[in-house]
Amino acid sequence: MAGNQEDVDIELFIGEVKNYPEIWNVAVETYHDKKKKRGAWINICRVFCDGFDEKDDRDKNEICNKFIQKWKNIKDSYTKSEKKN
């Protein structure tokens, strides 16, 4: 799909994250499982980053961290907008 996380369609990104409740649902048992979460983020990166699997570990970590930060920013923006209402 996209070459980097800046090019990602937000709605598609949110839709993909929804497929992995261990990332966003504190009520699921796997929410605190770091390995499960990391695996979910790697799968998300594979969807949105062309050639993700061919990159070296350092680049993969950097890409994953950018997507994780993107998710945190989306989540924080949503929380702030809900508090205003």
Secondary structure, 3 states (H helix, E strand, C coil): CCCCHHHCCHHHHHHHHHCCHHHHCCCCHHHHCHHHHHHHHHHHHHHHCCCHHHCCHHHHHHHHHHHHHHHHHHHHHHHHHHHHC
